[in-house]
Amino acid sequence: MKKEKAEKKEKMPMDRAKKKKIIRRCILGGIATVMVGGIAVNSIMAGNAPFPVYTTPVIREDVEQLLSTSGTVKTEESRAYFSDVAVKIGEVNVAAGDIVKKGQLLYSYDKDALADEKQLIQLKIQSNEGGYESSISKNRKSLGELGEANVNLDVLEQQIADSENYVRELNKKIADKQNALAYEGTLLQISLLDWSDRPDSEEYMNLQKLIQLNTYEQQHNKEIEAWQKEVNEYQEIIAGYKEYKAEMKSQKSASESTALDRGSESQLAANTQIENINAAETLAAIEEVENGVSAEFDGVITQLSVVEGASPAVGTQMLLLESTEKVKVEISISKYDLEKIAVGQQADIKIAGKTYQGRVSKINGMATTNASGAAVVGVDIEIENPDSGIFLGVEAKVAVHTAFAPQAVVVPIEVINSDKNGDFVYAVKDGILTRKDVVTGISSDTYCEIREGLEEGESVVSNISADLTEGMAVTEIPAQ
């Protein structure tokens, strides 16, 4: 019976090797069919003999399913080397494409330039520390002077106020004393007038003497003179206080302009620490490359930009080293093969005529589009036993061991048919062609596992042709 085409279930594309074997079997089957057909036609013309069909037995055999494809050898580990110091390059010991060993010298810096840069950084650290200590010392002095000015200004204000109050009291005493003497003189003048009509009298003469004494007293009173002397002394003291007050105000203003508040002092300390950390990192980077830069693992120089005699800026990429110790093959699989692949599956990898062992290490979580526009998923195959025969970027043939069924019930792949109802085979029962539905499992290049529908020892038709129809009478020709 021919394979139905209407409402045909979508099937996964076969591997190229599997297709070749099926095509080869189909050609052989076609030749056999032609031969059998010729015999059948002659037989039918001779006497309506049943249609002859070849059959093959259902057997048990180990079946291993392989996913065969090709990919590109890539590294799993790479290291970009950047310049951590802005120092002149001395020697470059490698070229792009060179294979290098772990510990091999890649390039070095000019030793004299490196020594000069190291000394400059050390001096910068010393300068940072000295500048910080100087700033802190000045700040302490400014704070001390500010505190002194504030205390002295408060004291001076009080001393000036007390002294001025005392001077006012002295001036009041002087004024009171002067007023009293003047009043006394006035009374004496009045009394003298009363005796003016007897100028020769003793009373008149006494009053004149008293008036003279009063006038002298007003001009030369001892208490007034003592008080006035004290006033003059205190005026000088107050002037000194005020002069010192002006100095303290100036000192306070200058101290306030140079003293650091807590925030500024904290910022100064932080900035100094940052500068010292950066300088220390640069110093450590210089010390790290004093003996040159060496490869951290076996690999290939895939990019090289370092140039002898150049002075690269910090952060410039010098070269790219890709590991040959940790390598993989990147393959792409279609949606039909996605369900077959799993992390951990073993794989055979052929590179430049040599076979290596590998395993599936990663399956990408998203698909991309290949050159044909089809969606594919990237898969990494880790090479477990890399050696010097592996070259990055070359093509590799990969066969992933996706499944294995020991001693399974199997039939040749080409005897399986499919239609809208599923997979089936043809068998012969009592000379009649019979359809048998089957549930298939994994398949190799040759055989397909039958999980349901057939038993070991049964026979199935192997020469499928369009002339076969279920229910027709056939003559079974067992395979030799």
Secondary structure, 3 states (H helix, E strand, C coil): CCCCCCCCCCCCCCCHHHHHHHHHHHHHHHHHHHHHHHHHHHHHHHHCCCEEEEEEECEEEEEEEEEEEEEEEEECCEEEEECCCCCCEEEECCCCCCEECCCCEEEEECHHHHHHHHHHHHHHHHHHHHHHHHHHHHHHHHHHHHHHHHHHHHHHHHHHHHHHHHHHHHHHHHHHHHHHHHHHHHHHHHHHHHCCCCCCCHHHHHHHHHHHHHHHHHHHCHHHHHHHHHHHHHHHHHHHHHHHHHHHHHHHHHHHHHCCCHHHHHHHHHHHHHHHHHHHHHHHHHHHCCCCEECCCCEEEEEECCCCCCCCCCCCEEEEEEECCCEEEEEEECCCCHHHCCCCCEEEEEECCEEEEEEEEEEEEEEEECCCCCEEEEEEEEECCCCCCCCCCCEEEEEEEEEEEEEEEEEEHHHCEEECCEEEEEEEECCEEEEEECEEEEECCCEEEEEECCCCCCEEECCCCCCCCCCCEEEEEECC
